Amino acid sequence: MLEKIKGLALRYEDLEAQLTDPGVYGDAGRLRDVNRELKELAPIAESWRAWEAAERRRTDAEASLQDPDLRELAREELAAVRAEQQRLEAEFMRLLLPGDPDGGRDVVLEIRAGVGGEEAALFAGTLLRMYTLYAQSRGWKLDVVSLSETELGGVKECSVLVEGAGAFSRLKYESGVHQVKRVPETESSGRIQTSTATVAVLPAAEEVEVDIDPKDLQIDTYRASGAGGQHVNKTESAIRITHLPTGLVVTCQDERSQYKNKDKAMKVLRSRLYELERERQEAGAAAARRSQVGGAWRSEKIRTYQFLQGRVTDHRLGLTLYKLDAVLDGGLDEFIDALAAAEQAERLGSCADR
């Protein structure tokens, strides 16, 4: 294990040296790959440096055991060094787990109203607000690509771009069916209603990663409109892009500029095509988009937001937090940290069984 860690640390140093090579900067794809690998290897290189420092301390302490005046201090130092090296060995085991190749990517996040009519659309709007606040708390940039609203301010469906360090590695746990139990604003009798919304989290694809033939695109322009169909823009700035080979359709009307809308729509299209390719390469994998969102039936829920008791339950973990308001205000880290820890423990267990 130590030899492998050392080799990866040396690889990190080699990549750092490559950044001084003008040829790397002349190749956008290569520069992207080098930077991505550097980011992945940085924790390993840092831990290896800590290991080497501990080894130097251990060698010095063992030498001091020969000195009667320093022997007691040397024993204390050796005990501390051994504890540090045990901690680092556990850290090495974790670091050697295969990382998610898409973990460092930005995100295309899609929310759709599911079962429950207008109440489901209002809940989808609540989720959009929750993720907006969460992105702000992480220092990420969230940009709306498309948004279809109801007359009461609910969200039929929306697509947003989330850009920032670790966006996909954190948000990937949000994929699935979210369920809400509350008395809806549309219910006059005070009866609690159960509704759902689906969330899909797609890794954003770089332009150089997905080759799209312009001849495969049908691009239409139209006037942007708001809820109920009223026009909010007198120019045809909204964009609809249809990818003819797959039938994928992406729209964007958030910007007043037709060019900006097209750029956003192309980002979403590239990400959807990238995800389709991932599904083909990983047929049957749980990360496939269809298994992420299911059919929006209540039985497929990953999380329930229970307003009457002020609680949120993640059914994958069996974890319940009585912090509904805080969660809806973007306080998702407790759930996401627990999900990430559970995934890591499962992967470590799988490695130990081999």
N, C-alpha and C positions, 0 to 999 in steps of 0.2 A: 504493500500500500504506500509506504513512504517513497519508494522509487517512482511510483506513478505520480504522486503529488509533486515530487521534485521535478519530474519531467514536464508537468503542466506549468509549474512556476517558471521553468526555463523557456517554455513556449511563450509565456506572457512577456518575458523580457525580449524575445525575438520579435514579437508583434510590435512592441513599443519601438524597437529599432526600425521596423518597416515604415512607421509613420514619418520617418525622416527621408524616405525614398520618394523623390518627385514622381516616379512612375506610378506609385500607389494613388497619388492625388489625381493623376490623369485618367484613372479608371474608377468611375463612380461605384460600380458594383463591387470591385475589390476593396475600395475604401470602406464601403458600408459593411462588408464582411469582416474586415480587420477590426473595425470599431466595435462591432457586435461581439466578436470573439474576445476582445480585450475586456469588455464589460462582463462577460461570462466568467473569465479567468481571474478577474481582479480579486475576488474573495479568496481564491485558492492561493494566489501569490502572497496575499497579506498573511494568511494563516501559515504558509510555509516559512515566511520571514520570522514569524513568532516562534515557530518550531526551532529554527536555526539559533535564534537568540536563547531559547531554553536549553538547547544542547550546549551552547557555550557556557551558560551558567552551571549546568550539570558537571561539565568537565572541570571547571574552576573549583566547584564545591568538592568534588572527589579528590582533587589535588590537596585541598585544604584539610582533608581528614588526617593527613600525615602530620599536621602541626597541632600539638597538644593545646596550644592557646586558642586555636580557631576551630577545634574539632566540634564543639557543641553548636557553634553558629553554622558550621558546614552541614551538620545533620539537619538542622532546621531548614537550611536552604535546599538541601536535597529533597526533603519531604515536599516543600512548596513546588519545586521543579517537577517532581513526579506527578503531582496533582495537576499541574499545568499541562504536562504532556498527555496525561489521560484525557483531559478536556479537549485538547487539540486532536487527539486520535478520534474521538467521537465526532468532532467537527469535520475531520477528513472523510469519515464515513458518509456524512451527510452531503459534503461537497462533491463526492464522487458519484452520487446518484445522477443518472442522466437527467439533464435539465429539459424543461419544456422549450423546444426550439422556437416557439412563438412567444415565450414569456416576456421578452423585452419590447414587443411590438405595441403600437398604438391600437386603438379599438374602434370598430364600428359596432355601436350598440343599438339594437332594434327592439322597440317595445310595441306590443299590439294588445288591444282590448280582447278579452276572451269571452267566457261565459258570464252573462249578467247584464247584457244590454247597456243602457246609459250608465249604470253604476260601474260596470266593468271599465268603461271609457274614462270615468272620473278617477278610478283607481289607477289606471294606466298613467293618467296625468300626475297622480301622487307619486308614482314610481319615477317618472321623469324628473320631478322636482327633487326627489331623494338622491338620484344619481348626480344631478347637477350640483347639489350641495356637497356630496361626497367628493366629486372631482375638484371642487373649490378647496376643500379641506386638504387634499393631497397636492395642491398646486398644479393640477392638470388643466389643460385647455379643453373646454367642451363646446362644440360647434354644431348647431342644428343643421341637418341636411334637408330633411323633409318632415313636415308635421301636418297631419290631417286631424282637425279638431271637430268636436260636435258643437251644437248651438249652446249647450250648457257649459262649455269650456273643458269637456273631457277630451281624451286623446284616442282616436280610432287606431292610429299607428304613427310611429315616428322613427326616424333614423338620426343618430347623432354620431359625430366623430369625437373621440376622446384621445387627446395627445398628451403624453407625459411619461416619465420614467416609471416602468413597472405597471402600466395601465392594464395590459392583458393579463399579466400574472396575478393581479388582484381581482379584476372584474370577471374573470372566467368562471368563478364560482357562482356568479349571479344568473347563469343561464338556466332556464327552466320555467316552470309555471309557478307564479306567485298568487296566493289566495288571500282574500280579505273577507272578514266577517264584521259587519257593522250595519248600523241603521243608515241607509242611504238618504241623501238629501231629497231624492225623488220619492221616498216612502212616507206617506202621511200617517200610517197606522202605528209607526214605531217598531215595526217588525225587522228583526235582524236578517240581512240578506248575505248570501255567500256568492262572491264573484271572483273572477280570475283575470289575470293578464299574463302574457308570455314575454320573456326576455331572452334575446339571443345575443351572444357576445362573439363577434367575429374578429380575428386578428387582421389588422390593416395591412394591405399588401403594398410594397413599393412598386413604382412604375416599371422599374427594370426587371421585376420578378414576373410580371404577367404581361405577355405579349398580346395585345388586342389589335386585330386588323381593322382599320377604319371602315373597310368595306362591309364589315360584319355589324356595323352600328346604324341604327335608324334614330336620328335625332330630331325631335319635334320641339317647337317652342309654343308657349301659350301664356296667357295672362295669369299672374298669380292671383289666387282668391283665398278668402278666409272662410270661417265657419258659416254654414248656411249658404255658401255660394257667392256672397257679395264680393265684388272685385276690390282689391286693395292696391292694384297696380295697373296703370293705364298702358304700360308697354309690355311686350311679350318677352319678359325676362325669365320666366319659368322654363325649365328644361325637363324633357322626358327622353331618356335614352333607353332604347331597346336593343339588347344583344341578340341578334337574329339566330345564331346557332343554338343558344340555350333557352331563349325566350325570356331571359331575365329583364325586368323593367325597373329602372331607377328614376325617380323624379327629384327635383330640387327647385324650390321657389323661395328660399329663405333670404337670398341676397337680391338687391335691386339690379345688380350687374348680371347679365346673361353669361358672361365669361366666368364669373366666380361661381355661379350656379352649375355651370358645366363642369368646372374643375372639381367641385364637391361631389357631383354625381358620378364622375369618373372614379374618384377615390372609393366610393361605395361599390361601384361595379367591379373594380379590380379586386376588392376584398371578397365579394361574393364569389367571383370566379376562382380566386385563390382557395376559398373554403370548399368549393366544389372539387377542386383538384385534391385537396386534403382528404375529402371523403372518399374519393376514388382510391387514393393511396392507402388509406386506413379504413377500408371497408369493414363495417361492423363495429368500429371503435365508438366508445361512449361519447366522445367529443364531437361526433358528427352533428350537424346543425339540426337535423330532424329529431334526433333524440334529445337535443337541448330543449326544444320548445314543445315537443309532443303535440297533442291535439287540443290543448287548453282545457282538458277535462279536469274536474276538481280532484280526482284520484291521483293525478300525476304531479301534485304540488310538491315543491321543494321547501316552501316557506309559507307560513300563515301569519297574517297580521290581524290580531283579535282586538278590536277597539274597546269592547265593553270592559275587558279585564286589563287593557293597556299593556298587552304582552305580544311578543313576536317569537314564534317557534320555528327553528330550522329543523325540518324532519330528517335530513341526512345525518345530523348529529344527535338529534333528540335534545337540542339545546334551546332553552326558553329564557328570554330576557324580558323583564318587566320594565322595558325602556322604550315603549312604542314611540313616544314623541321624539326621543333622542335619535332613534333609528331612522325615522322618517325625515329628520333634519340632517341626515347624512352620516349618522354614527354607525357605520357598517363594519368598522375594523374588528370589533370583538368577534363577530361572526366569521369574517374572512380570515382572521388569524387562526381561529379554531379549525376552520376547514383546511387551511394550508398545513397546519400541524398534523391533522388527521391524515391527510394525503401523504405527508412525509413519513409518518410512522408506518403507514401501510407499505410504502415503498421500501423502507428500511427492513421491515419484517419479511418482505418478499425476497430481498437480497440475502438475508440471514438464512432463509430456508433453502437457498440454492446450494 
